[in-house]
Amino acid sequence: MDTIMPRKKKDGSHSYTAVIRKRKGGKVVLTLSETFPSHQAAKRWMRHGERDLKGKGALERAVADLPASQDLG
């Protein structure tokens, strides 16, 4: 599941937080997020992140690379 959330800053400008969330067996096993100054940059990051996670075993490697405090699985 991918989401881009617009965020309004104190100065009135906007930033965009992109979230990639992966589930396995009904549980969220990986959540990645990054904030960008433009919507286009957020979309690009999500496209590249999704592409990288589609390879065989890529999701498992990404989960294994998480620090222990972020491991949701």
mmCIF file of the N, C-alpha and C atoms, coordinates in Angstrom:
data_MODEL
# 
_entry.id   MODEL 
# 
loop_
_atom_site.group_PDB 
_atom_site.id 
_atom_site.type_symbol 
_atom_site.label_atom_id 
_atom_site.label_alt_id 
_atom_site.label_comp_id 
_atom_site.label_asym_id 
_atom_site.label_entity_id 
_atom_site.label_seq_id 
_atom_site.pdbx_PDB_ins_code 
_atom_site.Cartn_x 
_atom_site.Cartn_y 
_atom_site.Cartn_z 
_atom_site.occupancy 
_atom_site.B_iso_or_equiv 
_atom_site.pdbx_formal_charge 
_atom_site.auth_seq_id 
_atom_site.auth_comp_id 
_atom_site.auth_asym_id 
_atom_site.auth_atom_id 
_atom_site.pdbx_PDB_model_num 
ATOM 1   N N  . MET A 1 1  ? 0.846  -1.163  0.000  1.00 0.00 ? 1  MET A N  1 
ATOM 2   C CA . MET A 1 1  ? 0.000  0.000   0.000  1.00 0.00 ? 1  MET A CA 1 
ATOM 3   C C  . MET A 1 1  ? 0.900  1.237   0.000  1.00 0.00 ? 1  MET A C  1 
ATOM 4   N N  . ASP A 1 2  ? 0.671  2.120   -0.900 1.00 0.00 ? 2  ASP A N  1 
ATOM 5   C CA . ASP A 1 2  ? 1.448  3.353   -1.013 1.00 0.00 ? 2  ASP A CA 1 
ATOM 6   C C  . ASP A 1 2  ? 0.546  4.554   -0.757 1.00 0.00 ? 2  ASP A C  1 
ATOM 7   N N  . THR A 1 3  ? 1.100  5.537   -0.074 1.00 0.00 ? 3  THR A N  1 
ATOM 8   C CA . THR A 1 3  ? 0.335  6.733   0.248  1.00 0.00 ? 3  THR A CA 1 
ATOM 9   C C  . THR A 1 3  ? 1.238  7.948   0.170  1.00 0.00 ? 3  THR A C  1 
ATOM 10  N N  . ILE A 1 4  ? 0.711  9.054   -0.336 1.00 0.00 ? 4  ILE A N  1 
ATOM 11  C CA . ILE A 1 4  ? 1.401  10.334  -0.260 1.00 0.00 ? 4  ILE A CA 1 
ATOM 12  C C  . ILE A 1 4  ? 0.492  11.283  0.507  1.00 0.00 ? 4  ILE A C  1 
ATOM 13  N N  . MET A 1 5  ? 1.024  11.822  1.592  1.00 0.00 ? 5  MET A N  1 
ATOM 14  C CA . MET A 1 5  ? 0.242  12.723  2.435  1.00 0.00 ? 5  MET A CA 1 
ATOM 15  C C  . MET A 1 5  ? 0.813  14.133  2.350  1.00 0.00 ? 5  MET A C  1 
ATOM 16  N N  . PRO A 1 6  ? 0.009  15.104  1.920  1.00 0.00 ? 6  PRO A N  1 
ATOM 17  C CA . PRO A 1 6  ? 0.482  16.493  1.931  1.00 0.00 ? 6  PRO A CA 1 
ATOM 18  C C  . PRO A 1 6  ? 0.516  16.995  3.367  1.00 0.00 ? 6  PRO A C  1 
ATOM 19  N N  . ARG A 1 7  ? 1.526  17.788  3.676  1.00 0.00 ? 7  ARG A N  1 
ATOM 20  C CA . ARG A 1 7  ? 1.662  18.331  5.021  1.00 0.00 ? 7  ARG A CA 1 
ATOM 21  C C  . ARG A 1 7  ? 1.902  19.824  4.912  1.00 0.00 ? 7  ARG A C  1 
ATOM 22  N N  . LYS A 1 8  ? 1.153  20.587  5.655  1.00 0.00 ? 8  LYS A N  1 
ATOM 23  C CA . LYS A 1 8  ? 1.301  22.033  5.643  1.00 0.00 ? 8  LYS A CA 1 
ATOM 24  C C  . LYS A 1 8  ? 2.276  22.436  6.748  1.00 0.00 ? 8  LYS A C  1 
ATOM 25  N N  . LYS A 1 9  ? 3.301  23.192  6.385  1.00 0.00 ? 9  LYS A N  1 
ATOM 26  C CA . LYS A 1 9  ? 4.298  23.639  7.354  1.00 0.00 ? 9  LYS A CA 1 
ATOM 27  C C  . LYS A 1 9  ? 3.826  24.924  8.031  1.00 0.00 ? 9  LYS A C  1 
ATOM 28  N N  . LYS A 1 10 ? 4.542  25.313  9.075  1.00 0.00 ? 10 LYS A N  1 
ATOM 29  C CA . LYS A 1 10 ? 4.197  26.531  9.798  1.00 0.00 ? 10 LYS A CA 1 
ATOM 30  C C  . LYS A 1 10 ? 4.256  27.764  8.908  1.00 0.00 ? 10 LYS A C  1 
ATOM 31  N N  . ASP A 1 11 ? 5.183  27.764  7.953  1.00 0.00 ? 11 ASP A N  1 
ATOM 32  C CA . ASP A 1 11 ? 5.321  28.935  7.077  1.00 0.00 ? 11 ASP A CA 1 
ATOM 33  C C  . ASP A 1 11 ? 4.305  28.944  5.938  1.00 0.00 ? 11 ASP A C  1 
ATOM 34  N N  . GLY A 1 12 ? 3.407  27.959  5.895  1.00 0.00 ? 12 GLY A N  1 
ATOM 35  C CA . GLY A 1 12 ? 2.360  27.916  4.885  1.00 0.00 ? 12 GLY A CA 1 
ATOM 36  C C  . GLY A 1 12 ? 2.707  27.086  3.659  1.00 0.00 ? 12 GLY A C  1 
ATOM 37  N N  . SER A 1 13 ? 3.963  26.725  3.494  1.00 0.00 ? 13 SER A N  1 
ATOM 38  C CA . SER A 1 13 ? 4.355  25.893  2.355  1.00 0.00 ? 13 SER A CA 1 
ATOM 39  C C  . SER A 1 13 ? 3.976  24.434  2.634  1.00 0.00 ? 13 SER A C  1 
ATOM 40  N N  . HIS A 1 14 ? 4.084  23.611  1.609  1.00 0.00 ? 14 HIS A N  1 
ATOM 41  C CA . HIS A 1 14 ? 3.718  22.210  1.745  1.00 0.00 ? 14 HIS A CA 1 
ATOM 42  C C  . HIS A 1 14 ? 4.940  21.316  1.568  1.00 0.00 ? 14 HIS A C  1 
ATOM 43  N N  . SER A 1 15 ? 4.898  20.167  2.240  1.00 0.00 ? 15 SER A N  1 
ATOM 44  C CA . SER A 1 15 ? 5.831  19.088  1.982  1.00 0.00 ? 15 SER A CA 1 
ATOM 45  C C  . SER A 1 15 ? 4.977  17.832  1.813  1.00 0.00 ? 15 SER A C  1 
ATOM 46  N N  . TYR A 1 16 ? 5.578  16.775  1.333  1.00 0.00 ? 16 TYR A N  1 
ATOM 47  C CA . TYR A 1 16 ? 4.835  15.560  1.017  1.00 0.00 ? 16 TYR A CA 1 
ATOM 48  C C  . TYR A 1 16 ? 5.546  14.359  1.622  1.00 0.00 ? 16 TYR A C  1 
ATOM 49  N N  . THR A 1 17 ? 4.826  13.611  2.439  1.00 0.00 ? 17 THR A N  1 
ATOM 50  C CA . THR A 1 17 ? 5.382  12.419  3.056  1.00 0.00 ? 17 THR A CA 1 
ATOM 51  C C  . THR A 1 17 ? 4.880  11.204  2.287  1.00 0.00 ? 17 THR A C  1 
ATOM 52  N N  . ALA A 1 18 ? 5.823  10.428  1.771  1.00 0.00 ? 18 ALA A N  1 
ATOM 53  C CA . ALA A 1 18 ? 5.502  9.211   1.030  1.00 0.00 ? 18 ALA A CA 1 
ATOM 54  C C  . ALA A 1 18 ? 5.696  8.020   1.967  1.00 0.00 ? 18 ALA A C  1 
ATOM 55  N N  . VAL A 1 19 ? 4.737  7.093   1.942  1.00 0.00 ? 19 VAL A N  1 
ATOM 56  C CA . VAL A 1 19 ? 4.789  5.917   2.806  1.00 0.00 ? 19 VAL A CA 1 
ATOM 57  C C  . VAL A 1 19 ? 4.601  4.675   1.948  1.00 0.00 ? 19 VAL A C  1 
ATOM 58  N N  . ILE A 1 20 ? 5.507  3.721   2.114  1.00 0.00 ? 20 ILE A N  1 
ATOM 59  C CA . ILE A 1 20 ? 5.364  2.400   1.489  1.00 0.00 ? 20 ILE A CA 1 
ATOM 60  C C  . ILE A 1 20 ? 5.155  1.428   2.646  1.00 0.00 ? 20 ILE A C  1 
ATOM 61  N N  . ARG A 1 21 ? 4.050  0.682   2.606  1.00 0.00 ? 21 ARG A N  1 
ATOM 62  C CA . ARG A 1 21 ? 3.737  -0.269  3.665  1.00 0.00 ? 21 ARG A CA 1 
ATOM 63  C C  . ARG A 1 21 ? 3.488  -1.627  3.026  1.00 0.00 ? 21 ARG A C  1 
ATOM 64  N N  . LYS A 1 22 ? 4.180  -2.647  3.525  1.00 0.00 ? 22 LYS A N  1 
ATOM 65  C CA . LYS A 1 22 ? 4.036  -4.002  2.990  1.00 0.00 ? 22 LYS A CA 1 
ATOM 66  C C  . LYS A 1 22 ? 3.480  -4.923  4.063  1.00 0.00 ? 22 LYS A C  1 
ATOM 67  N N  . ARG A 1 23 ? 2.532  -5.757  3.667  1.00 0.00 ? 23 ARG A N  1 
ATOM 68  C CA . ARG A 1 23 ? 1.922  -6.741  4.566  1.00 0.00 ? 23 ARG A CA 1 
ATOM 69  C C  . ARG A 1 23 ? 2.274  -8.135  4.087  1.00 0.00 ? 23 ARG A C  1 
ATOM 70  N N  . LYS A 1 24 ? 2.354  -9.032  5.047  1.00 0.00 ? 24 LYS A N  1 
ATOM 71  C CA . LYS A 1 24 ? 2.576  -10.441 4.736  1.00 0.00 ? 24 LYS A CA 1 
ATOM 72  C C  . LYS A 1 24 ? 1.791  -11.248 5.765  1.00 0.00 ? 24 LYS A C  1 
ATOM 73  N N  . GLY A 1 25 ? 0.892  -12.072 5.297  1.00 0.00 ? 25 GLY A N  1 
ATOM 74  C CA . GLY A 1 25 ? 0.074  -12.870 6.206  1.00 0.00 ? 25 GLY A CA 1 
ATOM 75  C C  . GLY A 1 25 ? -0.842 -12.025 7.071  1.00 0.00 ? 25 GLY A C  1 
ATOM 76  N N  . GLY A 1 26 ? -1.279 -10.872 6.558  1.00 0.00 ? 26 GLY A N  1 
ATOM 77  C CA . GLY A 1 26 ? -2.184 -10.007 7.297  1.00 0.00 ? 26 GLY A CA 1 
ATOM 78  C C  . GLY A 1 26 ? -1.497 -9.067  8.273  1.00 0.00 ? 26 GLY A C  1 
ATOM 79  N N  . LYS A 1 27 ? -0.181 -9.175  8.423  1.00 0.00 ? 27 LYS A N  1 
ATOM 80  C CA . LYS A 1 27 ? 0.559  -8.307  9.337  1.00 0.00 ? 27 LYS A CA 1 
ATOM 81  C C  . LYS A 1 27 ? 1.437  -7.358  8.538  1.00 0.00 ? 27 LYS A C  1 
ATOM 82  N N  . VAL A 1 28 ? 1.579  -6.147  9.043  1.00 0.00 ? 28 VAL A N  1 
ATOM 83  C CA . VAL A 1 28 ? 2.496  -5.190  8.435  1.00 0.00 ? 28 VAL A CA 1 
ATOM 84  C C  . VAL A 1 28 ? 3.909  -5.643  8.788  1.00 0.00 ? 28 VAL A C  1 
ATOM 85  N N  . VAL A 1 29 ? 4.735  -5.910  7.760  1.00 0.00 ? 29 VAL A N  1 
ATOM 86  C CA . VAL A 1 29 ? 6.103  -6.366  8.008  1.00 0.00 ? 29 VAL A CA 1 
ATOM 87  C C  . VAL A 1 29 ? 7.136  -5.299  7.681  1.00 0.00 ? 29 VAL A C  1 
ATOM 88  N N  . LEU A 1 30 ? 6.734  -4.270  6.906  1.00 0.00 ? 30 LEU A N  1 
ATOM 89  C CA . LEU A 1 30 ? 7.685  -3.237  6.523  1.00 0.00 ? 30 LEU A CA 1 
ATOM 90  C C  . LEU A 1 30 ? 6.954  -1.922  6.282  1.00 0.00 ? 30 LEU A C  1 
ATOM 91  N N  . THR A 1 31 ? 7.456  -0.863  6.890  1.00 0.00 ? 31 THR A N  1 
ATOM 92  C CA . THR A 1 31 ? 6.944  0.474   6.640  1.00 0.00 ? 31 THR A CA 1 
ATOM 93  C C  . THR A 1 31 ? 8.134  1.385   6.401  1.00 0.00 ? 31 THR A C  1 
ATOM 94  N N  . LEU A 1 32 ? 8.137  2.026   5.241  1.00 0.00 ? 32 LEU A N  1 
ATOM 95  C CA . LEU A 1 32 ? 9.177  2.981   4.899  1.00 0.00 ? 32 LEU A CA 1 
ATOM 96  C C  . LEU A 1 32 ? 8.511  4.319   4.640  1.00 0.00 ? 32 LEU A C  1 
ATOM 97  N N  . SER A 1 33 ? 9.125  5.407   5.110  1.00 0.00 ? 33 SER A N  1 
ATOM 98  C CA . SER A 1 33 ? 8.556  6.725   4.836  1.00 0.00 ? 33 SER A CA 1 
ATOM 99  C C  . SER A 1 33 ? 9.676  7.733   4.645  1.00 0.00 ? 33 SER A C  1 
ATOM 100 N N  . GLU A 1 34 ? 9.373  8.741   3.869  1.00 0.00 ? 34 GLU A N  1 
ATOM 101 C CA . GLU A 1 34 ? 10.328 9.805   3.556  1.00 0.00 ? 34 GLU A CA 1 
ATOM 102 C C  . GLU A 1 34 ? 9.525  11.054  3.230  1.00 0.00 ? 34 GLU A C  1 
ATOM 103 N N  . THR A 1 35 ? 10.054 12.216  3.585  1.00 0.00 ? 35 THR A N  1 
ATOM 104 C CA . THR A 1 35 ? 9.375  13.479  3.316  1.00 0.00 ? 35 THR A CA 1 
ATOM 105 C C  . THR A 1 35 ? 10.132 14.245  2.230  1.00 0.00 ? 35 THR A C  1 
ATOM 106 N N  . PHE A 1 36 ? 9.363  14.841  1.303  1.00 0.00 ? 36 PHE A N  1 
ATOM 107 C CA . PHE A 1 36 ? 9.932  15.521  0.146  1.00 0.00 ? 36 PHE A CA 1 
ATOM 108 C C  . PHE A 1 36 ? 9.308  16.900  -0.034 1.00 0.00 ? 36 PHE A C  1 
ATOM 109 N N  . PRO A 1 37 ? 10.035 17.803  -0.697 1.00 0.00 ? 37 PRO A N  1 
ATOM 110 C CA . PRO A 1 37 ? 9.494  19.144  -0.926 1.00 0.00 ? 37 PRO A CA 1 
ATOM 111 C C  . PRO A 1 37 ? 8.452  19.190  -2.045 1.00 0.00 ? 37 PRO A C  1 
ATOM 112 N N  . SER A 1 38 ? 8.411  18.167  -2.916 1.00 0.00 ? 38 SER A N  1 
ATOM 113 C CA . SER A 1 38 ? 7.440  18.184  -4.014 1.00 0.00 ? 38 SER A CA 1 
ATOM 114 C C  . SER A 1 38 ? 6.727  16.832  -4.124 1.00 0.00 ? 38 SER A C  1 
ATOM 115 N N  . HIS A 1 39 ? 5.514  16.878  -4.640 1.00 0.00 ? 39 HIS A N  1 
ATOM 116 C CA . HIS A 1 39 ? 4.723  15.674  -4.857 1.00 0.00 ? 39 HIS A CA 1 
ATOM 117 C C  . HIS A 1 39 ? 5.409  14.759  -5.863 1.00 0.00 ? 39 HIS A C  1 
ATOM 118 N N  . GLN A 1 40 ? 5.987  15.334  -6.886 1.00 0.00 ? 40 GLN A N  1 
ATOM 119 C CA . GLN A 1 40 ? 6.660  14.557  -7.924 1.00 0.00 ? 40 GLN A CA 1 
ATOM 120 C C  . GLN A 1 40 ? 7.842  13.772  -7.343 1.00 0.00 ? 40 GLN A C  1 
ATOM 121 N N  . ALA A 1 41 ? 8.606  14.390  -6.465 1.00 0.00 ? 41 ALA A N  1 
ATOM 122 C CA . ALA A 1 41 ? 9.738  13.700  -5.845 1.00 0.00 ? 41 ALA A CA 1 
ATOM 123 C C  . ALA A 1 41 ? 9.254  12.540  -4.978 1.00 0.00 ? 41 ALA A C  1 
ATOM 124 N N  . ALA A 1 42 ? 8.145  12.729  -4.282 1.00 0.00 ? 42 ALA A N  1 
ATOM 125 C CA . ALA A 1 42 ? 7.576  11.666  -3.450 1.00 0.00 ? 42 ALA A CA 1 
ATOM 126 C C  . ALA A 1 42 ? 7.118  10.494  -4.321 1.00 0.00 ? 42 ALA A C  1 
ATOM 127 N N  . LYS A 1 43 ? 6.466  10.793  -5.449 1.00 0.00 ? 43 LYS A N  1 
ATOM 128 C CA . LYS A 1 43 ? 6.020  9.730   -6.367 1.00 0.00 ? 43 LYS A CA 1 
ATOM 129 C C  . LYS A 1 43 ? 7.206  8.955   -6.928 1.00 0.00 ? 43 LYS A C  1 
ATOM 130 N N  . ARG A 1 44 ? 8.266  9.675   -7.272 1.00 0.00 ? 44 ARG A N  1 
ATOM 131 C CA . ARG A 1 44 ? 9.458  9.033   -7.828 1.00 0.00 ? 44 ARG A CA 1 
ATOM 132 C C  . ARG A 1 44 ? 10.073 8.085   -6.803 1.00 0.00 ? 44 ARG A C  1 
ATOM 133 N N  . TRP A 1 45 ? 10.183 8.521   -5.552 1.00 0.00 ? 45 TRP A N  1 
ATOM 134 C CA . TRP A 1 45 ? 10.743 7.689   -4.494 1.00 0.00 ? 45 TRP A CA 1 
ATOM 135 C C  . TRP A 1 45 ? 9.901  6.425   -4.299 1.00 0.00 ? 45 TRP A C  1 
ATOM 136 N N  . MET A 1 46 ? 8.571  6.581   -4.320 1.00 0.00 ? 46 MET A N  1 
ATOM 137 C CA . MET A 1 46 ? 7.700  5.426   -4.164 1.00 0.00 ? 46 MET A CA 1 
ATOM 138 C C  . MET A 1 46 ? 7.854  4.444   -5.320 1.00 0.00 ? 46 MET A C  1 
ATOM 139 N N  . ARG A 1 47 ? 7.929  4.960   -6.540 1.00 0.00 ? 47 ARG A N  1 
ATOM 140 C CA . ARG A 1 47 ? 8.109  4.084   -7.710 1.00 0.00 ? 47 ARG A CA 1 
ATOM 141 C C  . ARG A 1 47 ? 9.391  3.275   -7.589 1.00 0.00 ? 47 ARG A C  1 
ATOM 142 N N  . HIS A 1 48 ? 10.479 3.958   -7.240 1.00 0.00 ? 48 HIS A N  1 
ATOM 143 C CA . HIS A 1 48 ? 11.767 3.269   -7.114 1.00 0.00 ? 48 HIS A CA 1 
ATOM 144 C C  . HIS A 1 48 ? 11.749 2.273   -5.949 1.00 0.00 ? 48 HIS A C  1 
ATOM 145 N N  . GLY A 1 49 ? 11.138 2.648   -4.847 1.00 0.00 ? 49 GLY A N  1 
ATOM 146 C CA . GLY A 1 49 ? 11.049 1.750   -3.700 1.00 0.00 ? 49 GLY A CA 1 
ATOM 147 C C  . GLY A 1 49 ? 10.236 0.510   -4.008 1.00 0.00 ? 49 GLY A C  1 
ATOM 148 N N  . GLU A 1 50 ? 9.111  0.680   -4.680 1.00 0.00 ? 50 GLU A N  1 
ATOM 149 C CA . GLU A 1 50 ? 8.279  -0.457  -5.076 1.00 0.00 ? 50 GLU A CA 1 
ATOM 150 C C  . GLU A 1 50 ? 9.038  -1.370  -6.031 1.00 0.00 ? 50 GLU A C  1 
ATOM 151 N N  . ARG A 1 51 ? 9.721  -0.778  -6.990 1.00 0.00 ? 51 ARG A N  1 
ATOM 152 C CA . ARG A 1 51 ? 10.484 -1.566  -7.950 1.00 0.00 ? 51 ARG A CA 1 
ATOM 153 C C  . ARG A 1 51 ? 11.562 -2.388  -7.232 1.00 0.00 ? 51 ARG A C  1 
ATOM 154 N N  . ASP A 1 52 ? 12.244 -1.766  -6.280 1.00 0.00 ? 52 ASP A N  1 
ATOM 155 C CA . ASP A 1 52 ? 13.304 -2.458  -5.553 1.00 0.00 ? 52 ASP A CA 1 
ATOM 156 C C  . ASP A 1 52 ? 12.757 -3.604  -4.697 1.00 0.00 ? 52 ASP A C  1 
ATOM 157 N N  . LEU A 1 53 ? 11.541 -3.473  -4.201 1.00 0.00 ? 53 LEU A N  1 
ATOM 158 C CA . LEU A 1 53 ? 10.958 -4.498  -3.333 1.00 0.00 ? 53 LEU A CA 1 
ATOM 159 C C  . LEU A 1 53 ? 10.290 -5.633  -4.101 1.00 0.00 ? 53 LEU A C  1 
ATOM 160 N N  . LYS A 1 54 ? 10.164 -5.521  -5.422 1.00 0.00 ? 54 LYS A N  1 
ATOM 161 C CA . LYS A 1 54 ? 9.499  -6.561  -6.214 1.00 0.00 ? 54 LYS A CA 1 
ATOM 162 C C  . LYS A 1 54 ? 10.397 -7.749  -6.525 1.00 0.00 ? 54 LYS A C  1 
ATOM 163 N N  . GLY A 1 55 ? 11.701 -7.592  -6.413 1.00 0.00 ? 55 GLY A N  1 
ATOM 164 C CA . GLY A 1 55 ? 12.625 -8.685  -6.730 1.00 0.00 ? 55 GLY A CA 1 
ATOM 165 C C  . GLY A 1 55 ? 12.455 -9.857  -5.772 1.00 0.00 ? 55 GLY A C  1 
ATOM 166 N N  . LYS A 1 56 ? 12.908 -11.021 -6.207 1.00 0.00 ? 56 LYS A N  1 
ATOM 167 C CA . LYS A 1 56 ? 12.793 -12.225 -5.395 1.00 0.00 ? 56 LYS A CA 1 
ATOM 168 C C  . LYS A 1 56 ? 13.601 -12.074 -4.110 1.00 0.00 ? 56 LYS A C  1 
ATOM 169 N N  . GLY A 1 57 ? 12.943 -12.206 -2.981 1.00 0.00 ? 57 GLY A N  1 
ATOM 170 C CA . GLY A 1 57 ? 13.597 -12.113 -1.685 1.00 0.00 ? 57 GLY A CA 1 
ATOM 171 C C  . GLY A 1 57 ? 13.913 -10.700 -1.224 1.00 0.00 ? 57 GLY A C  1 
ATOM 172 N N  . ALA A 1 58 ? 13.538 -9.685  -2.010 1.00 0.00 ? 58 ALA A N  1 
ATOM 173 C CA . ALA A 1 58 ? 13.874 -8.299  -1.668 1.00 0.00 ? 58 ALA A CA 1 
ATOM 174 C C  . ALA A 1 58 ? 13.156 -7.835  -0.402 1.00 0.00 ? 58 ALA A C  1 
ATOM 175 N N  . LEU A 1 59 ? 11.903 -8.212  -0.240 1.00 0.00 ? 59 LEU A N  1 
ATOM 176 C CA . LEU A 1 59 ? 11.147 -7.803  0.943  1.00 0.00 ? 59 LEU A CA 1 
ATOM 177 C C  . LEU A 1 59 ? 11.777 -8.399  2.202  1.00 0.00 ? 59 LEU A C  1 
ATOM 178 N N  . GLU A 1 60 ? 12.147 -9.661  2.155  1.00 0.00 ? 60 GLU A N  1 
ATOM 179 C CA . GLU A 1 60 ? 12.760 -10.312 3.303  1.00 0.00 ? 60 GLU A CA 1 
ATOM 180 C C  . GLU A 1 60 ? 14.094 -9.659  3.654  1.00 0.00 ? 60 GLU A C  1 
ATOM 181 N N  . ARG A 1 61 ? 14.878 -9.297  2.635  1.00 0.00 ? 61 ARG A N  1 
ATOM 182 C CA . ARG A 1 61 ? 16.162 -8.619  2.888  1.00 0.00 ? 61 ARG A CA 1 
ATOM 183 C C  . ARG A 1 61 ? 15.937 -7.246  3.499  1.00 0.00 ? 61 ARG A C  1 
ATOM 184 N N  . ALA A 1 62 ? 14.934 -6.526  3.009  1.00 0.00 ? 62 ALA A N  1 
ATOM 185 C CA . ALA A 1 62 ? 14.645 -5.192  3.542  1.00 0.00 ? 62 ALA A CA 1 
ATOM 186 C C  . ALA A 1 62 ? 14.219 -5.277  5.003  1.00 0.00 ? 62 ALA A C  1 
ATOM 187 N N  . VAL A 1 63 ? 13.407 -6.262  5.344  1.00 0.00 ? 63 VAL A N  1 
ATOM 188 C CA . VAL A 1 63 ? 12.970 -6.438  6.726  1.00 0.00 ? 63 VAL A CA 1 
ATOM 189 C C  . VAL A 1 63 ? 14.166 -6.814  7.602  1.00 0.00 ? 63 VAL A C  1 
ATOM 190 N N  . ALA A 1 64 ? 15.040 -7.687  7.101  1.00 0.00 ? 64 ALA A N  1 
ATOM 191 C CA . ALA A 1 64 ? 16.215 -8.111  7.866  1.00 0.00 ? 64 ALA A CA 1 
ATOM 192 C C  . ALA A 1 64 ? 17.179 -6.950  8.097  1.00 0.00 ? 64 ALA A C  1 
ATOM 193 N N  . ASP A 1 65 ? 17.217 -5.969  7.196  1.00 0.00 ? 65 ASP A N  1 
ATOM 194 C CA . ASP A 1 65 ? 18.123 -4.834  7.315  1.00 0.00 ? 65 ASP A CA 1 
ATOM 195 C C  . ASP A 1 65 ? 17.627 -3.760  8.272  1.00 0.00 ? 65 ASP A C  1 
ATOM 196 N N  . LEU A 1 66 ? 16.381 -3.856  8.722  1.00 0.00 ? 66 LEU A N  1 
ATOM 197 C CA . LEU A 1 66 ? 15.834 -2.859  9.644  1.00 0.00 ? 66 LEU A CA 1 
ATOM 198 C C  . LEU A 1 66 ? 16.528 -2.948  10.995 1.00 0.00 ? 66 LEU A C  1 
ATOM 199 N N  . PRO A 1 67 ? 16.718 -1.820  11.659 1.00 0.00 ? 67 PRO A N  1 
ATOM 200 C CA . PRO A 1 67 ? 17.194 -1.868  13.042 1.00 0.00 ? 67 PRO A CA 1 
ATOM 201 C C  . PRO A 1 67 ? 16.168 -2.602  13.910 1.00 0.00 ? 67 PRO A C  1 
ATOM 202 N N  . ALA A 1 68 ? 16.601 -3.228  14.974 1.00 0.00 ? 68 ALA A N  1 
ATOM 203 C CA . ALA A 1 68 ? 15.714 -4.053  15.809 1.00 0.00 ? 68 ALA A CA 1 
ATOM 204 C C  . ALA A 1 68 ? 14.518 -3.256  16.322 1.00 0.00 ? 68 ALA A C  1 
ATOM 205 N N  . SER A 1 69 ? 14.676 -1.957  16.582 1.00 0.00 ? 69 SER A N  1 
ATOM 206 C CA . SER A 1 69 ? 13.576 -1.158  17.112 1.00 0.00 ? 69 SER A CA 1 
ATOM 207 C C  . SER A 1 69 ? 12.470 -0.926  16.093 1.00 0.00 ? 69 SER A C  1 
ATOM 208 N N  . GLN A 1 70 ? 12.769 -1.085  14.794 1.00 0.00 ? 70 GLN A N  1 
ATOM 209 C CA . GLN A 1 70 ? 11.777 -0.873  13.753 1.00 0.00 ? 70 GLN A CA 1 
ATOM 210 C C  . GLN A 1 70 ? 11.191 -2.167  13.228 1.00 0.00 ? 70 GLN A C  1 
ATOM 211 N N  . ASP A 1 71 ? 11.723 -3.301  13.628 1.00 0.00 ? 71 ASP A N  1 
ATOM 212 C CA . ASP A 1 71 ? 11.265 -4.586  13.124 1.00 0.00 ? 71 ASP A CA 1 
ATOM 213 C C  . ASP A 1 71 ? 9.875  -4.876  13.648 1.00 0.00 ? 71 ASP A C  1 
ATOM 214 N N  . LEU A 1 72 ? 8.886  -4.896  12.748 1.00 0.00 ? 72 LEU A N  1 
ATOM 215 C CA . LEU A 1 72 ? 7.495  -5.108  13.134 1.00 0.00 ? 72 LEU A CA 1 
ATOM 216 C C  . LEU A 1 72 ? 7.077  -6.559  13.003 1.00 0.00 ? 72 LEU A C  1 
ATOM 217 N N  . GLY A 1 73 ? 7.899  -7.386  12.372 1.00 0.00 ? 73 GLY A N  1 
ATOM 218 C CA . GLY A 1 73 ? 7.527  -8.775  12.095 1.00 0.00 ? 73 GLY A CA 1 
ATOM 219 C C  . GLY A 1 73 ? 7.805  -9.664  13.182 1.00 0.00 ? 73 GLY A C  1 
# 
